[in-house]
Amino acid sequence: MVKLIRIGANKIGIDGAIAFTILSRIIQAGGGVISLMMVAKCLTKVEQGYYYTFGSILAIQIFFELGLSGIITQFVAHENSNLIWQNKTSFTGSVESSSRLSSLLRFTLKWFAVIAILLFFGLVIAGYVFFNKFGKENINVDWQIPWLILSITTSLSLMVSPLLAYFEGLGRVKEVAKIRFLQQLIQLLLLIGLFSYGFKLYSSPIAATLAFLIVPIWIIFSSKIKMLKFIWTKVDKWTVNYRSEIFPFQWKIALSWISGYFIFQLFNPVLFATEGAIVAGQMGMTLTILNSIFSLAFSWISTKIPVFSSLIAQKEYGKLDELFNRTLLQSTLLNILALTTLFAIIFVLRYFEIKIGGKNLSERFLPYLPMLFMMIPILLNHAISSWATYMRCHKKEPMLVPSLVIGILCCISTLTLGNYFGVIGLTSGYMILTVIAFIWTYSIFISKKKEWHNG
């Protein structure tokens, strides 16, 4: 039986890393559903608006992280391809690659320690200014301390997450996936318990803080700390130069990521400011499920980044394309299945007027048409992100111009159409721009692949 399961898993592209990532995404998606019910049961509609708008404002960490974690994974994977691991904590091989790997570790720890401090002050100020201005009529909502706790935890997470990206670059994708799965599970259980005991908006900050502690504990009390110490001592005259190697790549990705904020995270704050906390809450609840679906499907691609980078470093382009195309097909089919299932479930909730704690759960989601306008971009963005990942594994960023243009247009569309036509205008404008981005990205993907591989 176990053998049959393994054969079936291999046919649909599920390896160990993907398996744990899938479990993590299932916990995230299932937890999203459970948290939706807990939010609907334990929070008022106004508090729900705060709950989901918190997440959108926390996403300004993009402006501080600037895509560097993904770059670290790719750079580490390229150097790691020249090394032979003797055991879990040491390796032999190219002295140059060993030294460059060590310099990457030193850079990662120093850089993100500074960025995390800046992020903390940025989050605290942005949150207090926004909610004091647009939520001043909601005087009964206790949001100040929860926001402070979330700001602290998010900043600390920014210090640790690049280390996970570093481990992934070393090929420890399965181990990282395991620890992220454990984090998701613990955070979900804590969230359920805290909501049940009436912690309201405090529930998510406390759960996130306790779940965060899993990563530093795992690093300190395992072989990972010995591995890091071993790599730290390998620095020599060969180092990775940030200005000449990382920055020319990063600034393009950074602008793309910043554009992504205006594409994906502006909906809730705009609706909160223009239509109030209740509509923002509906958008937030709908996006929570849709983003879980996107993350689950994209895990097929994201767990392969070290493999893609390694194949590119060895110029095994045939194997690269075979693996990428198969993975993209598998993940796209999963995406379609999940979106169809979600639409059917929401239809059933509305048709039978299913209630949670005496509250109609269907009222917490967007109406059908705007919901459909958000579902179509989720599918298209899966392909867009997959093609962009493939190209970025070449240590290149050809998505700068499209990301900037679409980001600016999406920002204008969200602010303008959202203000004049409400949620219908906001979502329809987003869908049209995503279709344009899909066509544009595909043409770049085909063109660049021929250029780089033929060269």
C-alpha positions in Angstrom: 0.0 0.0 0.0 2.8 2.4 1.0 4.6 1.5 -2.3 1.5 2.3 -4.3 1.1 5.6 -2.6 4.8 6.5 -3.3 4.4 5.5 -7.0 1.2 7.7 -7.3 3.0 10.6 -5.5 5.9 10.4 -7.9 3.6 10.4 -10.9 2.1 13.7 -9.9 5.5 15.2 -8.9 5.3 14.9 -5.1 8.7 14.4 -3.5 9.6 14.7 0.2 10.0 18.5 0.0 6.8 19.0 -1.8 5.0 16.5 0.6 5.8 18.6 3.7 5.2 21.8 1.8 1.8 20.5 0.8 1.0 19.5 4.3 2.0 23.0 5.4 -0.2 24.5 2.7 -3.1 22.1 3.6 -2.7 23.2 7.3 -2.6 26.8 6.0 -5.6 26.3 3.8 -7.5 24.1 6.3 -6.5 26.5 9.0 -7.7 29.4 6.8 -11.1 27.7 6.7 -11.1 27.1 10.4 -9.9 30.6 11.1 -12.6 31.9 8.8 -15.2 30.2 11.0 -13.5 31.4 14.2 -13.3 34.9 12.8 -17.0 34.8 11.8 -18.0 33.4 15.2 -15.7 35.4 17.5 -15.2 38.7 15.8 -17.7 41.4 14.8 -17.8 42.4 11.1 -15.8 45.5 12.0 -13.2 43.5 13.9 -12.9 41.2 10.9 -12.0 44.2 8.8 -9.2 45.1 11.2 -8.1 41.4 11.3 -7.5 41.2 7.5 -6.3 44.7 7.0 -3.6 44.0 9.6 -2.2 41.4 7.1 -2.2 43.8 4.2 -0.3 46.5 6.1 2.2 43.9 7.5 3.0 43.1 3.8 4.9 46.4 3.6 7.8 44.2 4.8 8.2 43.7 1.0 9.7 47.2 1.0 12.4 46.1 3.4 13.0 42.5 2.4 13.2 43.5 -1.3 13.3 40.0 -2.6 16.6 39.2 -1.1 15.6 35.9 0.5 14.9 34.3 -2.9 18.2 35.7 -4.3 20.1 34.1 -1.3 18.6 30.7 -2.1 19.7 31.0 -5.8 23.2 32.2 -5.0 23.7 29.6 -2.3 22.4 26.8 -4.6 24.9 27.9 -7.4 27.9 27.7 -4.9 26.6 24.5 -3.3 26.6 22.7 -6.7 30.4 22.8 -6.5 30.6 21.2 -3.0 30.4 17.6 -1.7 28.8 17.2 1.7 30.5 14.6 3.9 27.8 14.6 6.6 25.1 17.0 7.9 27.5 19.6 9.1 30.6 19.7 6.8 31.6 19.5 3.1 34.6 19.4 0.8 35.2 20.8 -2.6 36.0 24.1 -4.3 37.8 26.5 -1.9 36.4 29.4 -3.8 32.8 28.2 -3.5 33.3 27.5 0.2 34.6 31.0 0.8 31.8 32.6 -1.2 29.2 30.5 0.7 30.6 31.7 4.0 30.5 35.3 2.8 26.9 34.9 1.8 26.1 33.7 5.3 27.9 36.6 7.0 26.2 39.1 4.7 22.7 37.5 5.3 22.9 37.7 9.1 24.3 41.3 9.2 22.0 42.7 6.5 18.7 41.4 7.9 19.5 42.3 11.5 19.6 46.0 10.4 16.6 45.6 8.1 14.5 44.0 10.9 15.0 47.0 13.2 14.0 49.4 10.4 10.9 47.3 9.6 9.7 47.4 13.2 9.6 51.1 13.3 8.1 51.3 9.8 5.3 48.9 10.8 4.4 50.6 14.1 4.3 54.0 12.5 2.3 53.0 9.4 -0.2 51.0 11.4 -0.9 53.6 14.0 -1.2 56.4 11.4 -3.6 54.4 9.1 -5.9 53.0 11.8 -6.1 56.2 13.7 -7.1 58.1 10.5 -9.5 55.7 8.9 -10.8 53.8 11.9 -11.3 56.6 14.4 -15.1 55.9 14.5 -14.4 52.3 15.7 -13.5 53.4 19.3 -14.6 50.1 20.8 -12.1 48.0 18.8 -9.0 47.2 20.8 -6.3 47.0 18.1 -3.3 49.0 19.4 -1.5 46.3 21.4 -2.3 43.5 18.9 -0.7 45.6 16.2 2.4 46.2 18.3 2.8 42.5 19.0 2.4 41.7 15.3 5.0 44.4 14.4 7.5 42.8 16.8 6.9 39.3 15.6 7.0 40.2 11.9 10.3 42.0 12.4 11.9 39.1 14.2 10.6 36.7 11.5 12.4 38.8 8.9 15.7 38.2 10.7 15.2 34.4 10.7 13.5 33.7 7.3 16.7 34.4 5.3 18.4 31.6 7.2 15.6 29.3 6.0 16.2 30.5 2.5 19.9 29.8 3.0 19.2 26.2 4.1 17.0 25.7 1.1 19.9 26.8 -1.2 22.0 24.2 0.5 19.5 21.6 -0.6 17.8 21.2 2.8 14.4 22.0 1.2 12.7 19.0 2.9 13.9 19.9 6.4 12.8 23.5 5.9 9.4 22.3 4.7 9.1 20.2 7.8 9.8 23.1 10.2 7.4 25.4 8.3 4.7 22.6 8.5 5.3 22.4 12.3 5.0 26.2 12.5 1.7 26.2 10.6 0.3 23.4 12.7 1.2 25.0 16.1 0.0 28.4 15.0 -3.3 27.0 13.9 -3.9 25.1 17.2 -2.9 28.2 19.2 -5.2 30.4 17.1 -8.2 28.1 17.6 -7.5 28.0 21.4 -7.0 31.7 21.7 -10.1 32.6 19.7 -12.2 30.1 21.8 -11.1 31.8 25.0 -12.1 35.2 23.8 -8.7 36.8 23.0 -10.3 38.4 19.8 -7.7 40.5 17.9 -5.0 39.3 20.3 -5.3 35.8 19.1 -3.3 36.0 15.9 -0.4 38.1 17.3 0.1 35.7 20.3 -0.2 32.6 18.1 2.2 34.0 15.5 4.7 34.9 18.2 4.8 31.5 19.9 4.9 29.7 16.5 7.9 31.9 15.4 9.9 30.6 18.3 10.0 27.1 16.6 12.6 28.2 14.1 15.3 29.6 16.4 14.8 26.6 18.7 15.2 24.3 15.8 18.4 26.0 14.6 20.0 26.2 18.0 19.2 22.7 19.3 20.0 20.8 16.1 23.0 20.2 13.8 22.1 23.4 11.9 24.0 25.5 14.4 27.1 23.4 13.8 26.6 23.6 10.1 26.4 27.4 10.2 29.5 27.6 12.4 31.4 25.4 10.0 30.4 27.5 7.0 31.2 30.8 8.9 34.8 29.7 9.3 35.3 29.0 5.6 35.6 32.6 4.4 38.8 33.3 2.4 39.8 35.8 -0.3 36.8 34.9 -2.5 33.6 36.7 -1.4 30.3 37.6 -2.9 30.4 41.3 -3.6 27.0 42.8 -2.9 27.4 45.9 -5.1 28.6 44.1 -8.2 26.8 40.7 -7.9 23.7 40.9 -5.8 22.6 44.5 -6.1 22.4 44.6 -10.0 20.1 41.6 -9.7 18.3 42.6 -6.5 17.2 46.1 -7.4 15.2 44.8 -10.3 13.6 42.1 -8.2 13.0 44.6 -5.5 11.1 46.9 -7.8 9.1 43.9 -9.0 8.3 42.9 -5.4 7.3 46.5 -4.5 5.1 46.5 -7.6 3.6 43.3 -6.3 2.5 45.0 -3.1 0.4 47.5 -5.2 -0.9 44.6 -7.2 -1.8 42.2 -4.4 -2.0 44.0 -1.1 -3.7 47.4 -1.8 -7.3 46.0 -1.9 -8.0 45.8 1.8 -6.6 49.2 2.8 -8.4 50.9 0.0 -11.7 49.2 0.8 -11.2 49.9 4.5 -10.7 53.6 3.7 -13.5 54.0 1.1 -16.2 51.4 2.0 -15.5 50.6 5.6 -14.2 47.7 7.7 -17.0 45.3 6.8 -16.4 45.3 3.0 -12.6 45.1 3.7 -13.3 42.1 5.9 -15.2 40.4 3.0 -12.3 41.0 0.7 -9.8 39.8 3.3 -11.7 36.6 4.0 -12.0 35.8 0.2 -8.3 36.6 -0.4 -7.3 34.4 2.5 -8.7 31.3 0.8 -7.5 32.3 -2.7 -4.0 33.0 -1.5 -3.9 29.7 0.3 -4.8 28.0 -3.0 -2.1 29.9 -4.8 0.5 29.0 -2.2 -0.5 25.3 -2.3 -0.2 25.1 -6.0 2.9 27.2 -6.3 4.7 25.0 -3.7 5.2 22.5 -6.6 7.4 25.3 -8.3 9.0 27.0 -5.2 10.4 23.7 -3.8 12.2 23.1 -7.0 14.1 26.5 -7.0 17.4 24.9 -5.7 17.1 22.1 -8.4 16.4 24.6 -11.1 19.3 26.8 -10.1 21.7 23.8 -9.9 20.6 22.6 -13.4 21.2 26.0 -14.8 24.6 26.2 -13.2 25.5 22.9 -14.9 23.8 24.1 -18.1 21.5 21.0 -18.1 18.8 23.0 -20.0 17.1 19.9 -21.4 16.5 18.4 -17.9 15.6 21.9 -16.6 12.8 22.4 -19.2 11.5 18.8 -18.7 11.3 19.2 -15.0 9.8 22.7 -15.2 7.1 21.9 -17.8 6.0 18.8 -15.9 5.9 20.7 -12.6 4.0 23.6 -14.1 1.3 21.3 -15.6 0.8 19.4 -12.3 0.5 22.6 -10.3 -1.8 24.3 -12.7 -4.2 21.4 -12.7 -4.2 21.4 -8.9 -4.9 25.2 -9.0 -7.9 24.7 -11.3 -9.3 21.9 -9.1 -9.0 23.9 -5.9 -10.6 27.0 -7.3 -13.5 25.0 -8.7 -14.0 23.3 -5.4 -13.9 26.7 -3.5 -16.6 28.2 -5.7 -18.8 25.1 -5.2 -18.4 25.3 -1.4 -19.3 28.9 -1.2 -22.3 28.3 -3.5 -23.5 25.6 -1.0 -23.0 27.9 1.9 -25.2 30.5 0.4 -27.8 28.2 -1.0 -28.4 26.5 2.3 -27.6 29.6 4.4 -25.2 27.7 6.6 -24.5 29.6 9.9 -21.7 29.5 12.3 -22.5 30.5 15.9 -25.8 32.0 14.6 -24.0 34.1 11.9 -24.4 33.6 8.2 -20.9 32.5 7.0 -21.7 33.4 3.3 -22.1 37.1 4.2 -18.4 37.2 5.1 -17.3 36.5 1.5 -17.4 38.7 -1.6 -20.5 38.4 -3.9 -20.2 35.9 -6.8 -19.1 38.3 -9.5 -16.2 40.1 -7.7 -15.2 36.8 -6.3 -14.9 35.3 -9.8 -12.9 38.4 -10.9 -10.5 37.5 -8.1 -10.3 33.8 -8.9 -9.3 34.2 -12.5 -6.2 36.2 -11.6 -5.2 33.6 -9.1 -4.9 31.0 -11.9 -3.1 33.4 -14.3 -0.7 34.6 -11.5 0.3 31.0 -10.9 1.6 30.8 -14.5 3.1 34.3 -14.3 5.0 33.5 -11.0 6.2 30.2 -12.3 7.7 31.7 -15.5 9.2 34.5 -13.4 10.8 32.0 -11.0 12.2 30.0 -13.9 13.9 33.2 -15.3 15.1 34.4 -11.9 16.9 31.1 -11.3 19.2 32.2 -14.1 20.3 35.1 -11.8 18.5 37.5 -14.1 15.4 39.7 -13.7 13.7 40.4 -17.0 10.4 41.2 -15.2 11.3 44.6 -14.0 9.5 46.7 -16.7 6.3 44.5 -16.8 6.1 44.5 -13.0 6.5 48.2 -12.7 4.0 49.0 -15.4 1.4 46.5 -14.1 2.0 47.7 -10.6 1.5 51.3 -11.4 -1.6 50.6 -13.5 -3.0 48.3 -10.8 -2.4 51.0 -8.2 -4.2 53.6 -10.3 -7.0 51.1 -11.1 -7.5 50.1 -7.5 -7.6 53.7 -6.2 -9.7 55.1 -9.0 -12.2 52.3 -9.8 -12.4 51.3 -6.2 -13.3 54.8 -5.3 -15.9 55.3 -8.0 -17.3 51.8 -8.6 -16.6 50.0 -5.4 -15.6 46.4 -5.1 -16.9 45.5 -8.7 -14.7 48.2 -10.3 -11.7 47.3 -8.2 -11.8 43.6 -8.9 -12.7 43.9 -12.7 -9.8 46.3 -13.2 -7.5 43.9 -11.5 -8.6 41.0 -13.6 -8.1 42.8 -16.9 -4.6 43.9 -15.9 -3.7 40.4 -14.9 -4.7 39.1 -18.3 -2.4 41.7 -19.9 0.4 40.7 -17.5 -0.1 37.0 -18.4 0.3 37.6 -22.1 3.3 39.9 -21.6 5.1 37.6 -19.2 4.7 34.6 -21.5 6.2 36.4 -24.5 9.2 37.4 -22.3 9.6 33.9 -21.0 9.7 32.4 -24.5 12.1 35.1 -25.8 14.5 35.0 -22.9 14.6 31.2 -22.7 15.8 31.0 -26.4 18.3 33.8 -25.9 19.9 32.4 -22.7 20.0 28.8 -23.7 21.1 29.2 -27.2 23.9 31.5 -26.0 
